[in-house]
Amino acid sequence: MMERVMGLTGNTEYKVGVAFRNVDARSLLQTQMYLLFLKSQDVELEKVIAWFFGTYLVEEFGMSNFSFVPSDTGTSYLQRVRHLFAEMESVANQFGLFVENGELDRELLTMGSDQVRYKVIPSLLDGKYLYASESNEIAGILHLLFSDQSRLNYIDERLRDENLVGLLLNNPVAYSDFRDDQKASVDHLVGIGVLENTGQRVQFADVEQMLILSALFNTQAANYFHLSNAGRVAADGMVARGWVTRSSTLMTDAEADYFNYFLNKAGFSNGPNLRNRYLHGSQAHADSDEVHFNTYLIAVRLIVALIIKMNDDLSLSAIEGSSSKDS
């Protein structure tokens, strides 16, 4: 609540508050510790990344022509950052061309030099992500269930929690426990099949549906292909009711926003604009090697996240393809 009040931003500003900065700092420290561990084992992370594109993709998925060139460990972190940002854009473009054409044509790769648009890197999976629709109904559902401002979070000093989901998970709450001014909202959630009243307690009507709703609130999207069969049935029902929509990209919108915040001015005015600053040579000349090392950690973190997204997309596509052949 405090961060929401104190961290008000303009329409084009990425929401950066205390919680974000704490997680960001912890993540960078973890990245640094992992690099130090690998170095103690005589392993260079960038060479592992090169192995992923040059060997793993060929052996695991039969994908050839992908490449990643690691930076020279003998150069400064300024040069390594510039190199790594360029290579990250290259592998993103390589993946996009592979998805669009079913193969990677190196000649086509050399013809494209546009800056990567992370929100539109394609996926091999149709309808990969579920997003909350623009309907008032789904917005109301998410607010009542998960918001710390929901009228259903607090019944009395005995029955209270951060949100309604926590309240129902952590307490046996009967319908009669709710105050009279809360029962209309409970009736609404029961009526649309989000909650059910067993007579003994109020509980979730469909656990799979609740997991999807939780993902929509907490991460702004849910991956359809990570759902169980029952989860997919629930998701299909939510699509039919107009609660959610499906779209297909490598990253969720929120993940792409995260990349754009750090790398460019594509969506936000308050980001460090690292990609543009380093590739255009406009970073401050007085920046120390420590500053460039910190940027290197950010670049490593981003490219590792990108590789995880690619591998997940490829693995899920292979599983779906195998399932289709078996059915």
Buried (B, 14 or more C-beta within 10 A) or exposed (E): EEEEEEBEEEEEBBBBBEEBEEEBEEEBEEBBEBBEEBEEEEEBBBEBBBEBBBEBBEEEBEBEBBBBBBBEEEEEBBBBBBBBBBBBBBBBBBBBBBBEEEEBEEEBBEEEEEEBEBBEBBBBBEBBBBBBBEBEEBEBBBBBBBBEEBBBBBBEEEBEBEBBBBBBEEBEBBBEBBEEEBBEBBBBBBEBEBBBBEEEBBBBBBEBBBBBBBBBBEEBBBBBBEBEEEBBBBBEBBBEBEBBBBBBBBBBBEBBBBBBBBBBBBBBEBBBBBBBBBBEEEBEEEBEEEBBBBBBBBBBBBBBBBBEBBBBBBEBBBEBEEEEEEE
